């Protein structure tokens, strides 16, 4: 393949996408124009805008060019010949060396039309190259895993007594406290705290709970949404350990009767950092400390990793690519709303857009986005920050949470005046969100003129692929659970078992969603101040999956268990 054949190949791929109904022929000139403007191939542009999912693109490329396909989930990254390509080549061109035969290097690509990449690889390696097609989202994830593994691993950190963890220098006043405090001048305590932090990352925990009681001291991790007891150190260690954490988080160790907030930043590798958001709260027998683990990589996995069904993803992508409107993400605390919001902002993030966020607090920093932390004591709250944003020439605004009528009114006004606005609400499902806004004093006519989309979501645990077992249940139980009669013949259920790779049969979590665009029929219902049950009925008539139905699809696909979705949703 050379640069002279690339346009013909690109056209052939576009033609295949049109023939299969993935894109409209009338959109082709605009796609080509935008790709040229950004100086990338048309395929790269389509993938970057999430117009077609990665797997469909891969299958079409295989069919169009007669190339082989490889699922990157089955490879062992330890066996890849990464030394054949430099890190900069891998990063810049999103290419991965798979194996070598004689003088031919087989490489993984998601875009076979990118002749520039092939020419660069041939120039630097002086070898023949053969393309193997892979899914774009899996390629990005695998490349990051490979590069991280080359630099250092968490196991390396443990072996090196966690010496790679870097803590920021304490404040001068805090330094005096440290020097004068015998409580924290204890090397075993320092090592123990570092060990706890790294173990939490290694186990994939989202939170660490450090809890003092009258006769014992407990440390728990929240992994996959479930709290698990990890250690019960002697109770006389409690104050020293808590003081150590407060020093690392730049808190005042002398203050123990009021809550405090802080942050800890650790370095895992040259390019990988993880933040801990730390909160202390006085209890009957001392201070309880909760550390929230904030991993920036969770927001860069791509929209496919979130768990949307195909139709849901199309509705979501269509909404976030609108020039204006209000998009609401709803769900209880810990349901993944922040990751969904950050993923959307990452997709939109470009030099052409001015994106500002108001958060309480800022959990993950996003380069290129203006993030503001709320500080009510200084008069910096959601409503005042929103007003300031509107005078800052914004294109996209994210408000951490709509908590009152004033914030809701400003968000609606911003959406009506040509801005794309993201925010969250604490409601049980998408239809109830509309009623909640009306209860907050937002007139129905303002709601229908501003809201583009409402997404309700939950997180369910994924079954471990190493140990999950098939399960046969009576048809009556399946029908009562929500499955229809037609699906019973082909459905295969799985149940958790537990092994060394997982937490009681589960490993990781995935989202279940109710994605509700505001149709004309819904607008008419909203104007009549109808209740949420009528809106839910309308959703069903428009084939909008509710949370339960979305969860059942995950069960049918073997991703989670019926037991797990019963824990999260009502049957």
FITORBA-283117 format. One line per field, with one value per residue (C-alpha): residue number from 1; chain; residue in one letter; y, x, z. Coordinates in Angstrom, 2 decimals. Each point is the difference from the previous one (the first is absolute). Layout:
// residues N
seq (NUM, ...)
mol (A, ...)
type (A, ...)
north (Y, ...)
east (X, ...)
up (Z, ...)
END
This chain:
// residues 571
seq (1, 2, 3, 4, 5, 6, 7, 8, 9, 10, 11, 12, 13, 14, 15, 16, 17, 18, 19, 20, 21, 22, 23, 24, 25, 26, 27, 28, 29, 30, 31, 32, 33, 34, 35, 36, 37, 38, 39, 40, 41, 42, 43, 44, 45, 46, 47, 48, 49, 50, 51, 52, 53, 54, 55, 56, 57, 58, 59, 60, 61, 62, 63, 64, 65, 66, 67, 68, 69, 70, 71, 72, 73, 74, 75, 76, 77, 78, 79, 80, 81, 82, 83, 84, 85, 86, 87, 88, 89, 90, 91, 92, 93, 94, 95, 96, 97, 98, 99, 100, 101, 102, 103, 104, 105, 106, 107, 108, 109, 110, 111, 112, 113, 114, 115, 116, 117, 118, 119, 120, 121, 122, 123, 124, 125, 126, 127, 128, 129, 130, 131, 132, 133, 134, 135, 136, 137, 138, 139, 140, 141, 142, 143, 144, 145, 146, 147, 148, 149, 150, 151, 152, 153, 154, 155, 156, 157, 158, 159, 160, 161, 162, 163, 164, 165, 166, 167, 168, 169, 170, 171, 172, 173, 174, 175, 176, 177, 178, 179, 180, 181, 182, 183, 184, 185, 186, 187, 188, 189, 190, 191, 192, 193, 194, 195, 196, 197, 198, 199, 200, 201, 202, 203, 204, 205, 206, 207, 208, 209, 210, 211, 212, 213, 214, 215, 216, 217, 218, 219, 220, 221, 222, 223, 224, 225, 226, 227, 228, 229, 230, 231, 232, 233, 234, 235, 236, 237, 238, 239, 240, 241, 242, 243, 244, 245, 246, 247, 248, 249, 250, 251, 252, 253, 254, 255, 256, 257, 258, 259, 260, 261, 262, 263, 264, 265, 266, 267, 268, 269, 270, 271, 272, 273, 274, 275, 276, 277, 278, 279, 280, 281, 282, 283, 284, 285, 286, 287, 288, 289, 290, 291, 292, 293, 294, 295, 296, 297, 298, 299, 300, 301, 302, 303, 304, 305, 306, 307, 308, 309, 310, 311, 312, 313, 314, 315, 316, 317, 318, 319, 320, 321, 322, 323, 324, 325, 326, 327, 328, 329, 330, 331, 332, 333, 334, 335, 336, 337, 338, 339, 340, 341, 342, 343, 344, 345, 346, 347, 348, 349, 350, 351, 352, 353, 354, 355, 356, 357, 358, 359, 360, 361, 362, 363, 364, 365, 366, 367, 368, 369, 370, 371, 372, 373, 374, 375, 376, 377, 378, 379, 380, 381, 382, 383, 384, 385, 386, 387, 388, 389, 390, 391, 392, 393, 394, 395, 396, 397, 398, 399, 400, 401, 402, 403, 404, 405, 406, 407, 408, 409, 410, 411, 412, 413, 414, 415, 416, 417, 418, 419, 420, 421, 422, 423, 424, 425, 426, 427, 428, 429, 430, 431, 432, 433, 434, 435, 436, 437, 438, 439, 440, 441, 442, 443, 444, 445, 446, 447, 448, 449, 450, 451, 452, 453, 454, 455, 456, 457, 458, 459, 460, 461, 462, 463, 464, 465, 466, 467, 468, 469, 470, 471, 472, 473, 474, 475, 476, 477, 478, 479, 480, 481, 482, 483, 484, 485, 486, 487, 488, 489, 490, 491, 492, 493, 494, 495, 496, 497, 498, 499, 500, 501, 502, 503, 504, 505, 506, 507, 508, 509, 510, 511, 512, 513, 514, 515, 516, 517, 518, 519, 520, 521, 522, 523, 524, 525, 526, 527, 528, 529, 530, 531, 532, 533, 534, 535, 536, 537, 538, 539, 540, 541, 542, 543, 544, 545, 546, 547, 548, 549, 550, 551, 552, 553, 554, 555, 556, 557, 558, 559, 560, 561, 562, 563, 564, 565, 566, 567, 568, 569, 570, 571)
mol (A, A, A, A, A, A, A, A, A, A, A, A, A, A, A, A, A, A, A, A, A, A, A, A, A, A, A, A, A, A, A, A, A, A, A, A, A, A, A, A, A, A, A, A, A, A, A, A, A, A, A, A, A, A, A, A, A, A, A, A, A, A, A, A, A, A, A, A, A, A, A, A, A, A, A, A, A, A, A, A, A, A, A, A, A, A, A, A, A, A, A, A, A, A, A, A, A, A, A, A, A, A, A, A, A, A, A, A, A, A, A, A, A, A, A, A, A, A, A, A, A, A, A, A, A, A, A, A, A, A, A, A, A, A, A, A, A, A, A, A, A, A, A, A, A, A, A, A, A, A, A, A, A, A, A, A, A, A, A, A, A, A, A, A, A, A, A, A, A, A, A, A, A, A, A, A, A, A, A, A, A, A, A, A, A, A, A, A, A, A, A, A, A, A, A, A, A, A, A, A, A, A, A, A, A, A, A, A, A, A, A, A, A, A, A, A, A, A, A, A, A, A, A, A, A, A, A, A, A, A, A, A, A, A, A, A, A, A, A, A, A, A, A, A, A, A, A, A, A, A, A, A, A, A, A, A, A, A, A, A, A, A, A, A, A, A, A, A, A, A, A, A, A, A, A, A, A, A, A, A, A, A, A, A, A, A, A, A, A, A, A, A, A, A, A, A, A, A, A, A, A, A, A, A, A, A, A, A, A, A, A, A, A, A, A, A, A, A, A, A, A, A, A, A, A, A, A, A, A, A, A, A, A, A, A, A, A, A, A, A, A, A, A, A, A, A, A, A, A, A, A, A, A, A, A, A, A, A, A, A, A, A, A, A, A, A, A, A, A, A, A, A, A, A, A, A, A, A, A, A, A, A, A, A, A, A, A, A, A, A, A, A, A, A, A, A, A, A, A, A, A, A, A, A, A, A, A, A, A, A, A, A, A, A, A, A, A, A, A, A, A, A, A, A, A, A, A, A, A, A, A, A, A, A, A, A, A, A, A, A, A, A, A, A, A, A, A, A, A, A, A, A, A, A, A, A, A, A, A, A, A, A, A, A, A, A, A, A, A, A, A, A, A, A, A, A, A, A, A, A, A, A, A, A, A, A, A, A, A, A, A, A, A, A, A, A, A, A, A, A, A, A, A, A, A, A, A, A, A, A, A, A, A, A, A, A, A, A, A, A, A, A, A, A, A, A, A, A, A, A, A, A, A, A, A, A, A, A, A, A, A, A, A, A, A, A, A, A, A, A, A, A, A, A, A, A, A, A, A, A, A, A, A, A, A, A, A, A, A, A, A)
type (X, X, X, X, X, X, X, X, X, X, X, X, X, X, X, X, X, X, X, X, X, X, X, X, X, X, X, X, X, X, X, X, X, X, X, X, X, X, X, X, X, X, X, X, X, X, X, X, X, X, X, X, X, X, X, X, X, X, X, X, X, X, X, X, X, X, X, X, X, X, X, X, X, X, X, X, X, X, X, X, X, X, X, X, X, X, X, X, X, X, X, X, X, X, X, X, X, X, X, X, X, X, X, X, X, X, X, X, X, X, X, X, X, X, X, X, X, X, X, X, X, X, X, X, X, X, X, X, X, X, X, X, X, X, X, X, X, X, X, X, X, X, X, X, X, X, X, X, X, X, X, X, X, X, X, X, X, X, X, X, X, X, X, X, X, X, X, X, X, X, X, X, X, X, X, X, X, X, X, X, X, X, X, X, X, X, X, X, X, X, X, X, X, X, X, X, X, X, X, X, X, X, X, X, X, X, X, X, X, X, X, X, X, X, X, X, X, X, X, X, X, X, X, X, X, X, X, X, X, X, X, X, X, X, X, X, X, X, X, X, X, X, X, X, X, X, X, X, X, X, X, X, X, X, X, X, X, X, X, X, X, X, X, X, X, X, X, X, X, X, X, X, X, X, X, X, X, X, X, X, X, X, X, X, X, X, X, X, X, X, X, X, X, X, X, X, X, X, X, X, X, X, X, X, X, X, X, X, X, X, X, X, X, X, X, X, X, X, X, X, X, X, X, X, X, X, X, X, X, X, X, X, X, X, X, X, X, X, X, X, X, X, X, X, X, X, X, X, X, X, X, X, X, X, X, X, X, X, X, X, X, X, X, X, X, X, X, X, X, X, X, X, X, X, X, X, X, X, X, X, X, X, X, X, X, X, X, X, X, X, X, X, X, X, X, X, X, X, X, X, X, X, X, X, X, X, X, X, X, X, X, X, X, X, X, X, X, X, X, X, X, X, X, X, X, X, X, X, X, X, X, X, X, X, X, X, X, X, X, X, X, X, X, X, X, X, X, X, X, X, X, X, X, X, X, X, X, X, X, X, X, X, X, X, X, X, X, X, X, X, X, X, X, X, X, X, X, X, X, X, X, X, X, X, X, X, X, X, X, X, X, X, X, X, X, X, X, X, X, X, X, X, X, X, X, X, X, X, X, X, X, X, X, X, X, X, X, X, X, X, X, X, X, X, X, X, X, X, X, X, X, X, X, X, X, X, X, X, X, X, X, X, X, X, X, X, X, X, X, X, X, X, X, X, X, X, X, X, X, X, X, X, X, X, X, X, X, X, X, X, X)
north (0.00, 3.43, 3.58, -0.09, -2.76, 1.44, 2.18, -2.96, -2.22, 2.69, 0.40, -3.76, -0.03, 2.90, -1.73, -3.12, 2.07, 1.62, -3.30, -1.53, 2.98, 1.25, 3.47, 2.03, 0.64, 3.66, 0.38, -1.30, 3.34, 1.55, -2.95, 0.25, 3.77, -0.21, -2.79, 2.12, 2.99, -2.05, -1.62, -3.57, -2.81, -0.21, -3.21, 1.63, 2.86, -2.39, -1.88, 3.16, 1.29, -3.37, -0.03, -3.77, -2.44, -1.46, -3.64, 0.85, 2.03, -2.89, -2.54, 2.26, 0.60, -3.77, -0.58, 2.96, -0.61, -3.76, 0.46, -2.16, 0.95, -0.47, 0.45, 1.73, -1.43, -3.38, 1.18, -0.09, 3.42, -1.51, -1.89, 3.01, 1.13, 3.58, 0.66, -0.04, 3.45, 3.01, 1.24, 3.24, -1.90, -2.13, 3.04, 2.29, -2.48, -2.23, -3.15, -3.13, -2.62, -3.48, -2.44, -0.37, -2.62, 0.15, 3.64, 0.71, 1.86, -0.61, 3.07, 0.72, 2.92, 1.17, 2.22, -1.85, 3.13, 1.83, -0.31, 2.62, -2.31, -2.90, 2.11, 1.26, -3.51, -1.32, 2.93, -0.48, -3.83, -0.73, -2.98, -1.17, 0.50, -1.86, 1.42, -1.86, 1.77, 0.62, 1.99, 3.63, 0.21, -3.23, 1.16, 3.23, -1.87, -2.67, 2.59, 1.79, -3.27, -0.92, 3.35, 0.05, -3.53, 0.97, 2.88, -1.54, -2.08, 0.06, -3.22, 1.83, 2.70, -2.58, -1.73, 3.30, 0.82, 2.53, 2.41, 1.26, 1.66, 3.72, 2.26, 3.73, 2.12, 0.97, 3.55, 1.83, 0.09, -3.66, -0.81, 1.37, -2.23, -3.00, 0.73, 0.50, -3.02, -3.36, -1.60, 0.02, -0.30, -3.77, -1.73, -3.15, 2.18, 1.81, -3.31, -1.42, 2.97, -0.16, -3.74, 0.58, 2.61, -2.22, -3.11, 1.95, 0.94, -3.55, -1.43, 2.53, 1.66, 3.26, 1.01, -0.69, 0.23, 0.46, -0.42, 0.21, -1.63, -0.44, -3.38, -0.48, 1.79, -0.98, 0.63, -0.76, 0.26, 0.61, -2.14, -0.35, 1.89, -2.40, 0.76, -2.68, -0.12, -0.06, 0.39, 0.53, 1.54, 0.49, 2.86, 1.86, 0.51, 1.96, 3.51, -0.41, -1.34, 2.69, 2.70, -1.37, 0.12, 3.57, 1.08, -1.55, 1.76, 3.36, 0.22, 1.52, -2.91, 2.09, 0.38, -3.08, 1.31, 1.28, -1.69, 0.72, -0.57, -0.62, -1.81, -2.45, -0.51, -3.03, -0.89, -3.52, 0.50, 2.72, 0.91, -1.46, 1.83, -0.78, 2.47, -0.79, 2.32, -0.12, 0.90, -0.23, 0.01, -0.05, -3.03, -1.23, -1.75, 2.13, 1.21, -2.14, 0.48, -0.83, 0.15, 0.05, -1.34, 2.16, -1.68, 2.34, -2.97, -0.96, 2.96, -0.81, -3.55, 1.14, 0.07, -3.70, -0.99, 1.63, -2.65, 1.81, -2.09, 0.92, 2.11, 1.66, 0.91, 1.53, 2.13, 1.07, 0.89, 1.87, 2.09, 0.94, 1.04, 2.54, 3.65, 0.76, -1.56, -1.54, -3.59, -1.45, -3.07, -1.42, -2.67, -0.47, 0.61, -2.54, -0.79, 1.17, 3.40, 1.77, -2.45, 0.35, 3.79, 0.01, -2.44, 2.34, 2.98, -1.94, -0.72, 3.69, 1.33, 1.81, 3.32, 1.27, -0.16, 1.90, -2.52, 0.99, -2.12, 0.84, -2.95, -0.75, -0.99, -0.47, -3.74, -0.55, 2.69, 0.20, 1.86, 2.60, 0.45, 2.87, -1.62, 1.95, -1.44, 1.22, 1.96, 1.14, 1.77, 2.31, 0.41, -2.38, -2.21, -1.54, 2.94, 2.71, -2.06, -0.63, 3.73, 0.58, -2.70, 1.75, 3.07, -2.14, -0.75, -3.71, -2.69, -2.89, 0.27, -2.78, 0.57, -2.68, -0.16, 1.93, 0.40, 2.97, 2.04, 2.78, -2.36, -1.77, 3.28, 1.17, -3.39, 0.07, 3.59, -0.91, -2.93, 2.27, 2.62, -2.16, -1.97, -3.73, -0.66, -3.22, -0.61, -2.64, -0.56, -2.57, -1.74, -3.66, -0.02, 2.29, 0.79, 0.97, 2.57, 2.07, 0.02, 0.96, 3.06, 1.06, -0.38, 2.25, 2.73, -0.33, 0.68, -2.89, 2.24, 0.73, -3.70, -1.04, 2.83, -0.85, -3.72, -2.16, -3.25, -1.60, -2.99, -2.06, -2.48, -2.59, -2.15, -3.80, -2.39, -2.01, -3.75, -1.27, -1.67, -2.40, -1.68, 0.79, -3.09, -0.65, -0.01, -1.48, 1.57, -0.86, 1.98, 1.41, 1.67, 1.46, 1.31, 1.52, 1.64, 1.82, -2.20, -0.56, -3.42, 0.30, 0.55, -3.05, -2.48, 1.59, 1.51, -1.31, 1.17, 0.06, 0.05, 1.16, -2.54, 1.79, -0.49, 1.62, 2.50, 1.59, 1.14, -2.77, -0.73, 3.57, 2.18, 3.59, 1.85, 1.15, 2.50, -0.65, 2.91, 1.56, 2.46, 2.22, 2.58, 2.55, -0.74, 2.18, -2.37, 0.34, 3.76, -0.02, -2.17, 2.30, 3.02, -1.71, -0.50, -3.76, -2.34, -2.20, -3.16, 1.48, 1.01, -3.53, -1.38, 2.34, -1.24, -3.57, 0.98, 1.58, -3.15, 1.81, -2.59, 0.63, -0.93, -3.47, -0.81, 1.27, -2.18, -3.08, 0.50, -0.16, -3.26, -1.45, 0.91, -1.87, 3.20, -0.11, -2.22, 0.12, 0.15, 3.14, 1.94, -0.93, 1.69, 3.19, 0.22, -0.95, -3.19)
east (0.00, 1.38, -1.22, -1.22, -2.53, -1.34, -2.79, -1.38, 0.00, -1.60, -2.79, -0.54, -0.39, -2.42, -1.99, -0.24, -1.14, -2.69, -1.16, -0.34, -1.95, 2.56, 0.28, -2.17, 1.37, -1.01, 2.37, 3.03, 1.26, -0.15, 1.89, 2.73, 0.21, 0.29, 2.61, 2.13, -0.37, 1.30, 2.66, -1.09, -1.55, -3.75, -0.06, 1.91, -2.50, -2.98, 1.54, 0.92, -3.58, -1.49, -2.19, 0.49, 1.08, 3.50, -1.04, -2.18, 2.84, 2.41, -2.32, -0.57, 3.75, 0.61, -2.64, 1.06, 3.75, 0.21, 2.04, 0.10, -1.73, 1.32, -1.82, 2.53, -1.70, 1.67, 3.61, 2.67, 1.64, 3.11, 0.63, -0.24, 3.24, -0.33, 3.70, -0.62, -1.63, 0.85, -2.49, -0.42, -0.92, -2.51, -1.59, 0.02, -1.36, -2.11, 1.65, 1.07, 2.58, -1.53, 2.64, 2.84, 0.62, 3.29, 0.23, -3.72, -1.47, -3.70, -1.64, -3.40, -1.91, -3.59, 0.35, 1.37, -0.33, 2.73, 2.87, 2.03, 0.23, 1.17, 2.62, 1.33, 0.26, 1.76, 2.42, 0.93, 0.09, 1.35, -2.37, -2.97, -3.31, -3.28, -3.19, -2.31, -3.27, -1.03, -2.72, 0.97, -1.12, 1.82, 3.11, 0.14, -0.46, 2.61, 2.58, -0.39, 0.33, 3.15, 1.68, -0.87, 1.32, 3.31, 0.57, -1.03, -2.74, -1.71, 1.81, 3.27, -1.07, -0.68, 3.31, 1.82, -1.71, -2.15, 2.88, -1.39, -2.93, 0.59, -1.62, -0.19, 2.01, -1.91, -0.84, 2.44, -2.51, -0.71, 3.70, 0.26, -2.86, 1.73, 3.29, -1.68, -2.27, 1.15, -3.18, 0.99, 3.74, -0.29, 1.50, -2.17, -3.12, 1.27, 0.62, -3.33, -2.00, 1.81, -0.67, -3.72, -0.19, 1.74, -1.97, -3.21, 1.12, 1.11, -3.37, -1.90, -1.63, -1.91, 0.13, 2.03, -1.74, 2.16, -2.25, 0.91, -2.32, 0.17, 1.75, 1.28, 1.15, -1.25, 1.09, -2.42, 0.19, -3.00, 0.61, -2.63, -2.44, 0.29, 1.86, 2.47, 1.98, 3.72, 1.80, -0.61, 3.22, 0.46, -2.17, 3.05, 1.09, -3.11, 1.10, 3.47, -1.34, -2.68, 2.56, 2.26, -2.80, -0.85, 3.60, 0.10, -3.28, 1.28, -2.54, 0.44, 0.85, -0.76, -3.69, -2.05, -3.46, -1.10, -0.03, 2.87, 0.60, 3.28, 1.70, 2.87, 1.77, 2.14, 2.07, -0.24, 2.06, 1.47, -3.37, -2.47, -1.16, -2.84, -1.66, -1.66, -2.74, 0.17, -2.68, 0.15, -3.04, 0.02, -1.75, -0.57, 3.39, 2.16, 0.13, -1.32, 1.87, -1.35, 2.27, -1.62, 2.33, -0.13, 1.50, 0.14, 0.30, -3.61, -1.21, 2.08, -1.14, -2.52, -3.76, -0.16, 1.43, -2.87, -2.59, -2.51, -2.13, 0.41, -3.17, 0.80, 3.50, -1.37, -2.47, 2.73, 2.52, -2.66, -0.89, 3.56, 0.78, -2.84, 1.08, -2.28, -2.38, -0.05, 1.14, -0.75, 1.63, -1.95, 0.57, 1.00, 3.48, 2.49, -1.95, 2.72, -1.45, 3.36, 1.72, -2.82, 0.25, 3.80, -0.13, -2.36, 2.25, 3.05, -1.79, -0.86, 3.35, 1.74, 1.80, -3.12, -2.20, 0.06, -1.05, -0.51, -1.08, -1.28, 0.62, -0.22, 2.77, 2.03, 0.63, 2.14, 1.94, -0.56, 2.65, -1.56, -3.11, -0.53, -0.98, -1.24, -0.34, -2.92, 0.82, -3.23, 1.90, 1.54, -3.31, 0.96, -3.04, -1.66, -2.29, 2.69, 2.48, -2.59, -0.63, 3.74, 0.29, -2.63, 2.25, 3.00, -1.08, -0.75, -0.94, -0.47, -0.83, -0.08, -1.68, 0.81, -3.51, -3.26, -0.95, -2.37, -2.38, 2.51, 2.60, -2.68, -1.30, 3.48, 0.81, -3.25, 0.65, 3.52, -1.33, -2.60, 2.58, 2.26, 2.11, 0.34, -0.53, 0.66, -1.14, -1.24, -3.03, -0.74, -3.13, -0.92, -0.64, -0.23, -3.78, 0.18, 2.67, -2.53, -2.38, 2.86, 0.81, -3.67, -0.04, 3.08, -2.00, 1.15, -2.99, -0.82, 0.46, 3.59, 0.65, -1.08, 1.97, 3.26, 0.35, 1.47, 0.56, -0.34, 2.14, -0.76, 2.69, 1.21, 3.12, -0.21, 2.87, 1.33, 0.40, 3.57, 0.76, 2.41, -2.50, -3.60, -2.21, -3.10, -3.25, -3.38, -3.08, -3.70, -1.86, -2.38, 2.88, 1.32, -3.42, -0.51, 3.43, -1.10, 1.09, -2.56, -1.11, 1.81, 3.41, -0.15, 1.02, 3.38, 0.96, 3.02, 0.40, 3.18, 0.60, 3.07, 2.38, 3.13, 3.69, 3.40, -0.70, -3.19, -2.05, -2.51, -0.63, -0.09, 2.69, -0.62, -3.26, -1.98, -2.82, -3.67, -1.89, -3.33, 0.76, -3.03, 0.04, -2.79, -2.31, -2.91, -2.47, 1.85, 0.03, -3.78, -0.28, 2.35, -2.12, -3.00, 1.91, -0.48, 1.47, 3.06, -2.08, -1.46, 3.47, 1.22, -2.83, 1.03, 3.59, -1.16, -1.98, 3.17, 2.04, 2.09, 1.43, -0.47, 2.70, -1.41, -0.24, 3.52, 1.23, -1.75, 1.90, 3.26, -1.20, -0.93, 3.46, 1.67, 1.55, -1.66, -2.31, -3.70, 0.89, 2.08, -2.62, -2.62, 2.27, 0.16, -3.43, -3.55, -1.27)
up (0.00, -0.84, 0.13, -3.64, 0.66, 3.26, -1.49, -1.98, 3.09, 2.08, -2.53, -0.04, 3.77, -0.02, -2.72, 2.16, 3.00, -2.17, -1.48, 3.45, 1.32, 2.54, -1.52, -2.37, -3.49, 0.26, 2.99, -1.91, -1.40, 3.47, 1.53, -2.64, 0.46, 3.79, -0.23, -2.36, 2.31, 2.95, -2.23, 0.78, -2.03, -0.40, 2.03, 2.84, -0.03, 0.10, 2.93, 1.89, -0.27, 1.00, -3.11, -0.36, 2.72, -0.12, -0.55, -3.01, -1.54, 0.56, -1.65, -3.00, -0.38, 0.10, -2.67, -2.18, -0.06, 0.60, 3.18, 3.14, 3.25, 3.53, 3.30, 2.27, 3.09, -0.68, -0.30, 2.68, 0.03, 1.55, -3.27, -2.33, -1.72, 1.23, -0.54, -3.77, 0.22, 2.14, 2.59, -1.94, -3.19, 1.87, 1.65, -3.02, -2.53, 2.29, -1.25, 1.85, -1.09, 0.33, -1.22, -2.49, -2.66, -1.91, -1.16, 0.27, 2.98, 0.64, 1.48, 1.53, -1.56, 0.14, -3.08, -3.07, -2.15, 1.90, -2.47, 1.90, 3.03, -2.13, -1.74, 3.33, 1.44, -3.10, 0.11, 3.65, 0.11, -3.51, -0.06, -1.98, 1.81, 0.01, 1.44, 2.38, 0.70, 3.63, 1.72, 0.56, 3.65, 0.94, -1.84, 2.01, 3.28, -0.85, -1.05, 3.32, 1.90, -1.92, 0.52, 3.69, 0.42, -1.60, 2.40, 3.28, 1.55, 3.34, 0.83, -0.64, 2.41, 2.69, -0.62, 0.32, 3.29, -1.81, -0.37, -3.27, 1.72, 0.10, 2.53, -0.35, 2.39, 3.14, 0.81, 2.34, 2.85, -0.52, -0.04, 3.54, 1.06, -1.53, 1.71, 3.37, -0.21, 1.32, -1.26, -3.60, 0.34, -0.31, -3.05, 0.24, -0.07, -3.11, -1.76, 1.11, -1.33, -3.35, -0.16, 0.60, -2.80, -2.53, 1.01, -0.59, -3.52, -0.69, 1.08, -2.12, 3.01, -0.35, 3.69, 3.14, 3.41, 3.10, 3.05, 3.70, 2.57, 3.78, 0.07, -3.56, -3.13, -3.47, -3.60, -2.84, -3.80, -2.25, -3.09, -2.73, 2.23, 2.97, 3.26, 1.12, 3.21, -0.79, 3.31, 3.73, 1.34, 3.76, 1.26, 1.32, -3.62, -0.92, 0.97, -1.51, -3.27, -0.30, 0.77, -2.70, -2.56, 1.02, -0.48, -3.47, -0.84, 1.31, 2.79, 3.43, 2.29, 3.08, -1.04, 0.90, 0.83, -3.42, -3.42, -2.39, -3.71, -1.76, -2.91, -0.40, -3.33, -0.74, -3.04, -1.38, -3.14, -2.14, -1.48, 2.49, 3.11, 2.37, 2.36, 3.32, 1.24, 3.80, 2.53, 3.77, 2.27, 3.83, 1.50, 3.55, 0.21, -2.26, -3.58, -2.82, -3.28, -3.44, -3.04, -3.45, -2.72, -3.12, -3.06, -3.04, -2.36, 0.81, -2.05, -3.08, -0.68, -2.61, -0.18, -0.90, 3.39, 1.92, -0.87, -2.24, -2.32, -3.68, -0.22, 3.32, -1.17, -3.21, 1.97, 2.44, -2.73, -1.97, 3.06, 0.99, -3.57, -0.02, 0.18, 2.96, 2.48, 3.49, 0.60, 3.43, 1.55, 2.95, 2.58, 3.65, 1.39, -1.36, -3.17, -2.40, -0.95, 0.24, -2.35, -2.54, 0.14, -0.27, -2.92, -1.86, 0.74, -1.23, -3.28, -0.43, 1.22, -2.86, -0.59, -1.79, 3.12, 3.30, 2.65, 3.66, 2.96, 3.48, 2.35, 3.72, 0.09, -3.20, 0.03, -3.10, -1.81, -3.76, -2.04, -2.26, 2.15, 2.47, 3.31, 3.02, 3.51, 2.06, 3.15, 1.71, 2.82, -2.61, -1.84, -2.81, -0.54, -3.03, -0.76, 0.30, -2.02, -2.70, -0.32, -0.30, -2.69, -2.13, -0.12, -1.03, -3.58, 0.67, -2.51, 2.44, 3.71, 2.58, 3.36, 2.55, 1.43, -0.20, 3.66, 0.05, -2.10, -0.66, -1.48, -2.03, -1.44, -1.05, -1.56, -1.99, -1.10, -1.12, -2.05, -1.61, -0.99, -2.14, 2.50, 0.51, 3.71, 1.96, 3.56, 2.45, 2.19, 2.69, -1.33, -0.41, -3.75, -3.03, 0.08, 3.68, -0.87, -1.93, 2.95, 2.30, -2.14, 0.03, 3.81, 0.14, -1.71, -3.62, -2.33, -2.40, -3.07, 1.09, 0.54, -3.50, -1.63, 1.76, 0.82, -2.76, 1.86, 3.43, 0.97, 3.10, 0.98, 2.49, 0.27, 0.14, 0.70, -2.93, 0.28, 0.05, -3.35, 1.69, 2.29, -0.96, -0.36, -2.08, 1.92, -0.86, 1.55, -0.39, -2.65, 2.59, 1.87, -3.24, -1.01, 3.44, -0.31, -3.16, -2.91, -2.75, -1.23, -3.34, 1.59, 2.29, -2.70, -0.78, 3.35, 1.94, 3.58, 2.07, 3.75, 2.00, 1.51, 1.27, -0.77, 0.52, -2.80, 1.41, 2.99, 0.78, -3.66, -1.26, -1.54, -1.04, -0.58, -3.00, -0.42, -0.64, -1.46, -0.85, -2.79, -0.64, -2.81, 0.31, -2.93, -1.18, 1.64, 3.32, -0.34, -0.28, 3.12, 1.94, -0.90, 1.60, 3.30, -0.26, 2.59, -0.55, -0.59, -3.21, -1.13, 0.70, -2.11, -2.80, 0.33, -0.50, -3.09, -1.43, 0.80, 2.62, 2.36, 3.71, 2.50, 0.61, -3.71, -0.58, 2.88, -1.44, -3.25, 1.97, 1.58, -3.41, -1.32, 2.87, 1.39, 3.41, 2.02, 0.75, 3.69, -0.56, -1.95, 2.61, 2.54, -2.07, -1.67, 0.87, -1.56)
END
